[in-house]
């Protein structure tokens, strides 16, 4: 009886100590996991300017470049050979695939929201192809959230300081599409391969284009419109 009582007393004394030690071990493991999650990985073959702002949990692959004025949000992934240049902001959770180019060393800014996917060799936020653009003027591109911009797409900044190329949220822009200067693209649109929008085109929400559609500059495409494959839209009137 005395031995059993002594054993129970020893367990009562040791148990709090063991519990405390266990808590310390769990806390250390949690802190280690948090540190691991917050650490960014930059491949030794990448070139990242020391003035660039890099968020937590970012992965930058080999042969990438990140310019001095770039801002990369948390949990972004820059795959091999992708480039972020000029005054370009990349929101949290974006994926930039191999060879894509974001922004340019121009006055103005490219702003890309959260959870966007930029496809292989896409060119987003570069100088427009409009002759009225004057070198040295500020030009702008703003892209919202949850867009998928597929391979070889080109999206240009505005042609003048007082305007902006705008793309909303949750759009699927398939391979080899072109969105020219000063376009205004809404939300939840689907543009099939090789859809081409000239400058100043307005596209509202929930529109679909089939492949190889061409829309002339200054046209306006209304919500829920569908443009069949190979269509050419050249009227300035709303569809």
C-alpha positions as CSV (number, residue, x, y, z in Angstrom):
1,X,0.0,0.0,0.0
2,X,2.8,2.4,0.9
3,X,4.6,1.6,-2.3
4,X,1.5,2.2,-4.4
5,X,0.9,5.6,-2.7
6,X,4.5,6.6,-3.3
7,X,4.2,5.7,-6.9
8,X,1.1,7.8,-7.4
9,X,2.7,10.8,-5.6
10,X,5.7,10.5,-7.9
11,X,3.5,10.5,-11.0
12,X,1.7,13.6,-9.7
13,X,5.0,15.4,-9.3
14,X,6.4,14.3,-12.7
15,X,3.3,14.8,-14.8
16,X,3.3,18.6,-14.8
17,X,7.0,18.6,-15.7
18,X,6.4,16.2,-18.6
19,X,3.4,18.2,-19.8
20,X,5.5,21.4,-19.7
21,X,8.3,19.8,-21.7
22,X,5.8,18.4,-24.2
23,X,4.3,21.9,-24.7
24,X,7.8,23.4,-25.3
25,X,8.5,20.7,-27.9
26,X,5.2,21.4,-29.7
27,X,5.8,25.2,-29.6
28,X,9.3,24.8,-31.0
29,X,8.0,22.6,-33.8
30,X,5.3,25.2,-34.6
31,X,7.8,28.0,-34.6
32,X,10.0,26.0,-37.0
33,X,7.1,25.4,-39.3
34,X,6.2,29.1,-39.3
35,X,9.8,30.1,-40.1
36,X,9.9,27.6,-42.9
37,X,6.6,28.9,-44.4
38,X,7.8,32.5,-44.2
39,X,11.1,31.9,-45.8
40,X,11.5,32.8,-49.4
41,X,13.7,30.7,-51.8
42,X,15.8,32.5,-54.4
43,X,17.8,30.3,-56.7
44,X,21.5,31.2,-56.8
45,X,21.2,31.7,-60.6
46,X,18.5,34.3,-60.2
47,X,19.3,38.0,-60.3
48,X,17.2,39.9,-57.7
49,X,18.0,43.6,-57.1
50,X,18.6,44.3,-53.4
51,X,16.0,47.1,-53.5
52,X,13.2,44.8,-54.8
53,X,10.5,44.1,-52.2
54,X,10.1,40.3,-51.8
55,X,7.2,38.9,-49.6
56,X,7.2,35.8,-47.5
57,X,7.1,32.3,-48.9
58,X,8.2,33.5,-52.4
59,X,9.9,31.1,-54.8
60,X,12.2,32.5,-57.5
61,X,13.7,30.0,-59.9
62,X,16.9,30.0,-61.9
63,X,17.6,32.6,-64.5
64,X,14.8,34.9,-63.2
65,X,15.4,38.6,-62.9
66,X,13.6,41.0,-60.5
67,X,14.2,44.7,-60.9
68,X,14.8,47.4,-58.3
69,X,11.3,48.8,-58.3
70,X,9.5,45.4,-58.3
71,X,7.2,44.3,-55.5
72,X,6.5,40.5,-55.2
73,X,3.7,39.5,-52.9
74,X,3.6,36.6,-50.5
75,X,3.6,33.0,-51.8
76,X,4.3,34.0,-55.4
77,X,6.2,31.6,-57.7
78,X,8.5,32.8,-60.4
79,X,9.4,29.9,-62.6
80,X,12.6,29.5,-64.6
81,X,13.6,32.4,-66.8
82,X,10.7,34.7,-65.9
83,X,11.3,38.4,-65.4
84,X,9.7,41.2,-63.4
85,X,10.8,44.6,-64.5
86,X,10.2,48.3,-63.8
87,X,7.5,49.5,-61.4
88,X,5.6,46.2,-61.3
89,X,3.5,45.0,-58.4
90,X,2.6,41.3,-58.2
91,X,-0.1,40.4,-55.6
92,X,-0.1,37.4,-53.3
93,X,-0.3,33.9,-54.7
94,X,0.6,34.6,-58.3
95,X,2.3,32.1,-60.5
96,X,4.6,33.3,-63.3
97,X,5.6,30.5,-65.7
98,X,8.7,30.0,-67.7
99,X,9.9,32.9,-69.9
100,X,7.1,35.3,-69.0
101,X,7.9,39.0,-68.9
102,X,6.0,41.3,-66.5
103,X,6.4,45.1,-66.7
104,X,9.1,47.2,-68.4
105,X,11.6,49.9,-67.5
106,X,9.1,52.7,-68.4
107,X,7.6,55.5,-66.5
108,X,4.3,54.4,-65.0
109,X,3.2,51.2,-63.3
110,X,2.0,47.6,-63.9
111,X,-0.2,46.3,-61.1
112,X,-1.2,42.7,-61.0
113,X,-3.6,41.5,-58.3
114,X,-3.8,38.2,-56.3
115,X,-3.9,34.6,-57.5
116,X,-3.2,35.2,-61.1
117,X,-1.4,32.8,-63.4
118,X,0.8,34.2,-66.1
119,X,1.6,31.6,-68.8
120,X,4.8,30.6,-70.5
121,X,6.4,33.5,-72.5
122,X,3.5,35.8,-72.0
123,X,4.4,39.5,-72.2
124,X,2.4,41.7,-69.8
125,X,2.7,45.4,-69.1
126,X,5.1,46.5,-71.8
127,X,5.0,49.6,-74.0
128,X,2.1,49.9,-76.3
129,X,2.2,49.8,-80.1
130,X,0.4,53.1,-80.6
131,X,2.3,55.8,-82.4
132,X,0.7,58.5,-80.3
133,X,2.5,57.2,-77.3
134,X,5.4,59.6,-76.5
135,X,8.6,58.1,-75.0
136,X,9.0,59.1,-71.4
137,X,5.3,59.5,-70.6
138,X,3.8,57.4,-67.8
139,X,1.6,54.5,-68.9
140,X,-0.4,52.1,-66.8
141,X,-1.8,48.5,-66.7
142,X,-4.0,47.2,-63.9
143,X,-5.0,43.5,-63.6
144,X,-7.4,42.2,-61.0
145,X,-7.5,38.9,-59.2
146,X,-7.9,35.2,-60.2
147,X,-7.1,35.6,-63.9
148,X,-5.5,33.0,-66.0
149,X,-3.4,34.5,-68.8
150,X,-2.1,31.7,-71.0
151,X,1.1,31.2,-73.1
152,X,2.3,33.8,-75.6
153,X,-0.4,36.4,-74.6
154,X,0.5,40.1,-74.9
155,X,-1.1,42.8,-72.8
156,X,0.1,46.4,-73.2
157,X,0.0,49.4,-71.0
158,X,-1.9,52.6,-71.8
159,X,-1.0,55.0,-74.6
160,X,-1.2,58.1,-72.5
161,X,-0.8,59.2,-68.9
162,X,-4.5,60.0,-68.4
163,X,-5.7,56.5,-69.3
164,X,-5.1,52.9,-68.2
165,X,-5.4,49.4,-69.6
166,X,-7.7,47.5,-67.2
167,X,-8.5,43.8,-66.8
168,X,-10.9,42.8,-64.1
169,X,-11.3,39.5,-62.2
170,X,-11.6,35.8,-63.1
171,X,-11.0,36.0,-66.8
172,X,-9.6,33.2,-68.9
173,X,-7.4,34.6,-71.6
174,X,-6.2,31.7,-73.8
175,X,-2.9,31.3,-75.7
176,X,-1.7,34.0,-78.1
177,X,-4.4,36.5,-77.3
178,X,-3.6,40.2,-77.6
179,X,-5.1,43.0,-75.5
180,X,-3.9,46.4,-76.8
181,X,-3.5,49.8,-75.1
182,X,-6.3,51.4,-73.1
183,X,-8.7,48.4,-73.3
184,X,-11.2,47.9,-70.5
185,X,-11.9,44.2,-69.8
186,X,-14.5,43.3,-67.2
187,X,-15.0,40.1,-65.2
188,X,-15.6,36.4,-65.9
189,X,-14.8,36.6,-69.6
190,X,-13.4,33.7,-71.8
191,X,-11.3,34.6,-74.8
192,X,-10.3,31.7,-76.9
193,X,-6.9,31.4,-78.6
194,X,-5.7,34.2,-80.9
195,X,-8.5,36.6,-79.9
196,X,-7.2,40.1,-80.8
197,X,-8.4,43.3,-79.2
198,X,-7.4,46.7,-80.8
199,X,-6.8,49.8,-78.7
200,X,-9.6,51.3,-76.5
201,X,-11.9,48.3,-76.8
202,X,-14.4,47.8,-74.0
203,X,-15.5,44.3,-73.1
204,X,-18.1,43.9,-70.3
205,X,-18.7,40.8,-68.3
206,X,-19.4,37.1,-69.1
207,X,-18.5,37.4,-72.8
208,X,-17.1,34.5,-74.8
209,X,-15.0,34.6,-78.0
210,X,-14.2,31.6,-80.1
211,X,-10.8,31.3,-81.8
212,X,-9.2,33.9,-84.1
213,X,-11.7,36.7,-83.3
214,X,-10.6,40.2,-84.2
215,X,-12.1,43.3,-82.6
216,X,-11.3,46.7,-84.1
217,X,-10.2,49.6,-82.0
218,X,-12.9,51.6,-80.0
219,X,-15.5,48.8,-80.3
220,X,-17.7,47.9,-77.3
221,X,-18.7,44.3,-76.5
222,X,-21.7,44.0,-74.2
223,X,-22.1,41.5,-71.3
224,X,-23.1,37.9,-72.2
225,X,-22.1,38.4,-75.9
226,X,-20.7,35.4,-77.9
227,X,-18.4,36.0,-80.9
228,X,-18.0,33.0,-83.2
229,X,-14.7,31.7,-84.5
230,X,-13.0,34.0,-87.1
231,X,-15.4,36.8,-86.5
232,X,-14.3,40.4,-87.2
233,X,-16.0,43.2,-85.2
234,X,-15.4,46.6,-86.8
235,X,-18.4,48.7,-85.8
236,X,-18.0,51.3,-83.1
237,X,-21.6,50.5,-81.9
238,X,-22.3,48.3,-78.9
239,X,-22.8,44.7,-79.8
